[in-house]
Structures are given as C-alpha cells and as structure tokens.
Amino acid sequence: MKIITDKQELQNITKNTTKTVGFVPTMGALHEGHISLIKKAREENELIIVSIFVNPTQFLAGEDFAKYPKRDEADKKICKLAGVDILFMPNITMMYGKDEVTIKAPDIRGFVLDGFKRPGHFDGVLQIVLKLFNLARPTNAYFGRKDAQQVILIKQMVNNLFLPINIVDCPLIRGDNGLALSSRNAYLSQEEKEEALKISQSLQDATKLIVTGNLNITEIKKMMMKTLDGIDVEYIEIVSRELLQMQQIELKNTIILVAVKIGSTRLIDNIWI
C-alpha cells in the first residue's frame, strides 16, 4: 500500500493509469462500515484509493471538528489489511486555499433534513467530494447509505456536472446490537450506547408496521416517537428516495430518517423501504 500526502503525486498516478479506479472517501476513524465499502471497491476495480481527510468546510460553528476522532495509525493498518492500493492523507492547506471557488447544494434537496438542521453542511460536503473526485479520477466511488441525504446529493452533483463517475451506494452496516456504525459512536458512554439502541428499534418498529400493511406516515412517525421516548429527537422524516414529501409510504421508494442527540452526540440513522 502506498501512502500519499501530496495532491500532485496522486493526480500524476491517476491521470496516467489505465486501470479501473475504485474510490472510497472517508474522514478516518475507520470501522466495519468503511471496510465494507473498501471490500466492495476491491471486488469491482483494479486500483483502490481511500482518502482520509477531516473536512473543515462541512462542520458548522460549535460542531465537533476539533475533536473529531483521529486514529491514523490504526486506519493505515485497516486499509492495508483491506487491500487498499493508495491511501491519500492530505492536510487542510493542501486541499484549500484563500478565496476559494465554492459549490452550493441544491436549493430544495440540499436544505431539508440535515441541510435544514445544519445549513451550509452539504455545500462543504459537495465541495470536498468534487475536489477528491478530480484528484482520484475514479471509475466507481463508494458511499454508505447511512448518510442517505449525502449520497443522494452526490449522485445529483455527478449528474448535474456531467462527471464520468459511477456512484455506488452500499448498505448501512450495524453492530450486533443493531446500532448503526459511526465514527461518532466513540463519543458515547456505555449508558448512552444502550440509550442509542432505541434509534434502530424505532426503525424496526416502523418496518413491522409497514409489513402489516400500514402505510400511514403520521401513524408511523407517532409510533417511532413513542419508541424514542426520553431521547432528544431532532427529526423523524419519511420521504421518497428523491427526498421529496409523500402522502403515504411507497414501497421501494421510501426512506425513513432519524436524527437525535444522545448526550452531546448527534446521531443519524435510516432505513430504505
């Protein structure tokens, strides 16, 4: 595995390769969810690139940029064991200059759900992903469905800007206890982890209700709120896979999304119906 910290070195490699490139952008603190993306990329491509970069432009004032988990040595070992060919680990000055050209998230889908709660967040996400795409020049890029809105907006960016990249969205990975894997889970105490299990339980309860034939969004949300009793719920939303409002659940076209705070930690989860 080759570790690269210089953007020009990475660009020199990718602009001259004839291999299919699988790319997995991350912010580090890698877990089984990230590993599943890397494995999928390894199965489908000849050259595998993973980036680790904690992107400052997607954090709002008062969020956890300064304390975001960093485990560089462990991440390097994980990548090597997973069969990564190139690990790209730039610093902030490498990726950003002064008076930057910026990119703006779409007016509707970029400003609902997390875009509403975290205004400007997706501007920063799309900006860094576009930069990384231009360096890695991937054939296929891999993103987890846990960040559902993110992957939907990245697909839109690729489509709107005519980028020759195939976006592969991969299943959300959960621990044995059902908790969605997230780098931010490291912030949780044992007691908070137990409390966080209500999140996946609420989604399971919603699924059971839908399986019985109940497609009423209001009733499903009400039931989920009951399961999440005692937790600071930011939102429960049920939308189409285009992030649009619906009158009722539509099978194979619905995402149920939850955002909560457990202590000081913000967690998101979802299920695709």
BELFEN-V444018 format. One record per pair of residues at least 4 apart in sequence whose C-alpha atoms are under 8 Angstrom apart, sorted by the first residue. I is the first residue (numbers start at 0). GAP is how many residues later the second one is. D is the distance in whole Angstrom. If there is no record, write none. Layout:
I;GAP;D  I;GAP;D
//
This chain:
0;79;6  0;82;8  0;83;6  0;84;5  0;85;6  0;86;7  1;83;6  1;84;5  1;85;6  2;83;6  2;84;5  2;85;6  2;86;7  3;5;7  3;6;7  3;82;7  3;83;6  3;84;5  3;85;6  3;86;8  4;83;6  4;84;5  4;85;5  4;86;7  5;4;7  5;82;8  5;84;6  5;88;7  6;4;6  6;83;7  6;87;7  6;88;8  6;128;7  7;4;6  8;4;7  9;4;6  9;78;8  9;125;7  9;126;7  10;4;6  10;124;5  10;125;7  11;4;6  12;4;6  13;121;7  13;122;6  13;123;6  14;122;7  18;26;8  18;27;6  18;28;6  19;25;5  19;26;5  19;27;6  19;118;7  19;119;6  19;120;8  20;24;6  20;25;6  20;26;5  20;27;6  20;28;7  20;115;8  20;116;7  20;117;5  20;118;5  20;119;6  21;19;5  21;20;7  21;22;7  21;23;5  21;24;7  21;25;6  21;26;5  21;27;6  21;116;6  21;117;6  21;118;5  21;119;6  21;120;7  22;18;7  22;25;6  22;26;5  22;27;6  22;28;8  22;113;7  22;115;6  22;116;8  22;117;6  22;118;5  22;119;6  23;13;7  23;14;7  23;17;8  23;24;8  23;25;6  23;26;5  23;27;7  23;117;6  23;118;5  23;119;7  24;25;6  24;26;5  24;27;7  24;104;8  24;107;8  24;116;8  24;117;8  24;118;8  25;4;8  25;8;8  25;24;7  25;25;6  25;26;5  25;27;7  25;28;8  26;24;8  26;25;5  26;26;5  26;27;5  26;28;7  27;24;5  27;25;7  27;26;7  27;41;8  27;42;7  27;43;7  27;44;7  27;47;7  27;155;8  28;40;6  28;41;6  28;42;5  28;43;7  28;46;7  28;154;6  29;4;6  29;5;7  29;41;8  29;45;6  29;48;8  29;153;7  30;4;6  30;150;7  30;151;7  30;152;7  31;4;6  31;141;7  31;149;7  32;4;7  32;111;7  32;139;7  32;140;5  32;141;8  32;148;6  32;149;8  33;4;6  33;110;8  34;4;6  34;43;8  34;47;7  35;4;6  36;4;6  36;105;6  36;106;7  36;107;7  36;133;7  37;4;6  37;10;8  37;12;8  37;44;7  37;45;8  37;46;7  37;104;8  38;4;6  38;43;7  38;44;8  39;4;6  40;4;6  40;7;7  40;99;8  40;100;8  40;101;7  41;4;7  41;5;8  41;6;6  41;41;7  41;42;8  44;95;8  46;37;8  46;38;6  47;35;8  47;36;5  47;37;5  47;38;6  48;35;6  48;36;6  48;37;5  48;38;6  48;39;7  48;87;7  49;29;8  49;34;7  49;36;6  49;37;5  49;38;6  50;36;6  50;37;5  50;38;6  51;35;8  51;36;6  51;37;5  51;38;8  52;36;6  52;37;7  52;38;7  53;11;8  53;14;8  54;4;8  54;37;8  54;69;8  54;70;8  54;73;7  55;9;7  55;36;8  55;68;8  56;64;7  56;66;8  56;67;5  56;68;7  57;62;7  57;63;5  57;64;7  57;65;7  57;66;4  57;67;5  58;4;6  58;5;7  58;6;6  58;62;6  58;65;8  59;58;7  59;59;8  59;60;8  59;61;7  63;4;6  67;116;8  68;114;7  68;115;7  68;117;8  70;4;6  71;4;6  72;4;7  73;4;6  74;4;6  75;4;6  75;11;8  76;4;6  77;4;6  78;4;6  78;5;5  78;8;7  79;4;6  79;5;8  89;4;6  89;5;7  90;4;7  91;4;6  92;4;6  94;36;8  95;4;7  101;21;8  101;25;6  102;20;6  102;21;8  102;23;7  102;24;6  103;18;8  103;19;5  103;22;8  103;23;8  104;4;8  104;5;5  104;6;8  104;15;8  104;17;6  104;18;5  104;21;7  104;48;8  105;4;5  105;5;7  106;4;6  107;4;7  108;6;8  108;44;7  108;133;8  108;134;6  108;135;8  109;5;5  109;6;8  109;12;7  109;43;7  110;4;4  110;5;5  110;8;7  111;4;5  111;5;8  112;4;6  112;36;8  112;122;8  112;124;8  113;4;6  113;5;8  113;7;8  113;35;8  114;4;5  114;5;7  114;6;6  114;7;6  119;4;7  120;4;6  121;4;6  121;28;7  122;4;6  123;4;6  124;4;6  124;25;8  125;4;6  125;27;8  125;28;7  125;31;8  126;4;6  127;4;6  128;4;6  128;25;8  129;4;6  130;4;7  131;4;6  132;4;5  132;5;7  137;27;6  138;25;7  138;26;5  138;27;6  139;25;6  139;26;5  139;27;6  139;28;7  140;24;7  140;25;6  140;26;5  140;27;6  141;25;6  141;26;5  141;27;6  141;28;7  142;8;6  142;24;8  142;25;6  142;26;5  142;27;6  143;4;8  143;7;7  143;25;6  143;26;5  143;27;6  143;28;6  144;6;7  144;24;6  144;25;6  144;26;6  144;27;5  145;25;8  145;26;5  145;27;8  145;34;8  145;122;8  145;123;6  145;124;6  146;4;6  146;121;8  146;122;8  147;4;6  147;122;7  148;4;6  148;94;8  149;4;6  150;4;6  150;18;7  151;4;6  151;89;8  151;90;7  152;4;6  153;4;6  153;13;8  154;4;6  154;12;6  155;4;6  156;4;6  157;4;6  157;5;5  157;6;8  157;7;7  158;4;7  171;8;7  171;9;8  172;7;6  172;8;6  173;4;5  173;5;5  173;6;4  173;7;5  174;4;5  174;5;6  174;6;6  176;20;7  177;19;7  177;22;6  177;23;8  178;17;7  178;18;6  178;20;8  178;21;6  179;20;7  179;89;7  180;4;7  181;4;8  183;4;8  183;81;7  183;82;8  183;83;8  184;8;8  186;78;7  187;4;5  187;5;6  187;74;8  187;75;8  187;77;7  188;4;6  189;4;6  190;4;6  191;4;6  191;70;6  191;71;7  192;4;7  193;4;8  194;36;8  194;67;8  195;4;8  195;66;7  196;4;6  197;4;6  197;29;6  197;30;6  198;4;7  198;29;7  198;59;7  198;70;7  199;4;6  199;69;7  200;4;6  200;26;7  201;4;6  201;21;8  201;22;5  201;23;8  201;25;5  201;26;7  202;4;6  202;21;7  202;53;8  202;67;7  202;68;7  203;4;6  204;4;6  204;18;8  204;19;7  205;4;6  205;14;6  205;15;8  205;17;7  205;18;7  206;4;6  206;66;8  207;4;6  208;4;7  208;5;6  208;6;8  208;11;7  209;4;5  209;5;6  214;5;8  214;33;6  214;34;5  214;35;8  215;4;6  215;32;5  215;33;7  216;4;6  216;21;7  216;30;7  216;31;6  216;32;6  217;4;6  218;4;6  219;4;6  220;4;6  220;15;7  220;16;8  221;4;6  222;4;7  223;4;6  224;4;6  227;5;8  230;29;7  230;30;7  230;31;7  231;28;6  231;29;5  231;30;7  232;25;8  232;26;6  232;27;4  232;28;7  233;24;8  233;25;5  233;26;5  233;27;7  234;22;8  234;23;6  234;24;5  234;25;7  235;20;7  235;21;6  235;22;5  235;23;7  236;19;6  236;20;5  236;21;7  237;7;7  237;8;8  237;11;8  237;16;7  237;17;6  237;18;4  237;19;6  238;4;5  238;5;5  238;6;5  238;7;6  238;15;6  238;16;6  238;17;7  239;4;5  239;5;6  239;6;7  239;10;8  239;13;5  239;14;4  239;15;6  240;12;5  240;13;6  240;14;6  248;5;6  249;4;6  249;23;8  250;22;6  251;20;8  251;21;5  252;19;8  252;20;7  253;18;6  253;19;5  254;15;7  254;16;6  254;17;4  254;18;6  255;14;5  255;15;5  255;16;7  255;17;8  256;11;7  256;12;6  256;13;4  256;14;7  257;10;6  257;11;5  257;12;6  258;7;7  258;8;6  258;9;4  258;10;7  259;6;6  259;7;5  259;8;7  260;4;5  260;5;4  260;6;6  261;4;6  261;5;7
//
